[in-house]
Amino acid sequence: MDALVGDYLAGMGVKALAERYGIHRATVFSHLRRRNVPSRRPGLGIDEKAEAVRLARAGVSMRAIGRRMGVDRKAVRVALVEAGLIVDDTDDSRLDRLAGSDLTD
């Protein structure tokens, strides 16, 4: 499992490692913990965010980008919101728009 640790430290994601080595993601985490490998924060690194933005501009869906990069669609969405490609409407602005519509009459 030294190769697994090396691949992780080189930046490979847990999902990709699990697929490469034919094990469950939880097993990957277990191997890394046993070897005291510090965990990375989930999501995309700077270079990965740039690649996600490039792919999104090329018309690739968030789900497809996530699959390609080994992360959840939500991590891709965060990167695209940070880059200004999509507007984060998770606040109350949706409620404000509804309040101004005919639905409230």
Backbone hydrogen bonds, N-H to C=O, Kabsch-Sander energy under -0.5 kcal/mol:
donor,donor_aa,acceptor,acceptor_aa,energy
5,V,1,M,-2.0
6,G,2,D,-2.5
7,D,3,A,-2.8
8,Y,4,L,-2.4
9,L,5,V,-2.8
10,A,6,G,-1.5
11,G,8,Y,-1.7
12,M,7,D,-2.4
17,L,13,G,-2.4
18,A,14,V,-2.7
19,E,15,K,-2.1
20,R,16,A,-2.7
21,Y,17,L,-2.7
22,G,18,A,-0.8
23,I,18,A,-1.9
28,V,24,H,-1.7
29,F,25,R,-2.3
30,S,26,A,-2.1
31,H,27,T,-2.5
32,L,28,V,-2.3
33,R,29,F,-2.7
34,R,30,S,-2.4
35,R,31,H,-1.2
36,N,33,R,-2.0
37,V,32,L,-2.7
49,K,45,G,-2.7
50,A,46,I,-2.0
51,E,47,D,-2.0
52,A,48,E,-2.6
53,V,49,K,-2.4
54,R,50,A,-2.3
55,L,51,E,-2.7
56,A,52,A,-2.5
57,R,53,V,-2.5
58,A,54,R,-1.2
59,G,56,A,-1.7
60,V,55,L,-2.4
65,I,61,S,-2.5
66,G,62,M,-2.7
67,R,63,R,-2.4
68,R,64,A,-2.4
69,M,65,I,-2.2
70,G,66,G,-1.2
71,V,66,G,-2.2
75,A,72,D,-0.7
76,V,72,D,-1.3
77,R,73,R,-2.5
78,V,74,K,-2.4
79,A,75,A,-1.8
80,L,76,V,-2.2
81,V,77,R,-2.6
82,E,78,V,-2.6
83,A,79,A,-1.6
84,G,81,V,-1.3
85,L,80,L,-2.2
86,I,80,L,-1.0
89,D,87,V,-0.9
94,R,91,D,-0.8
96,D,92,D,-2.0
97,R,93,S,-2.2
98,L,94,R,-2.3
99,A,95,L,-2.5
100,G,96,D,-1.2
101,S,98,L,-1.6
104,T,101,S,-1.1
105,D,102,D,-1.1
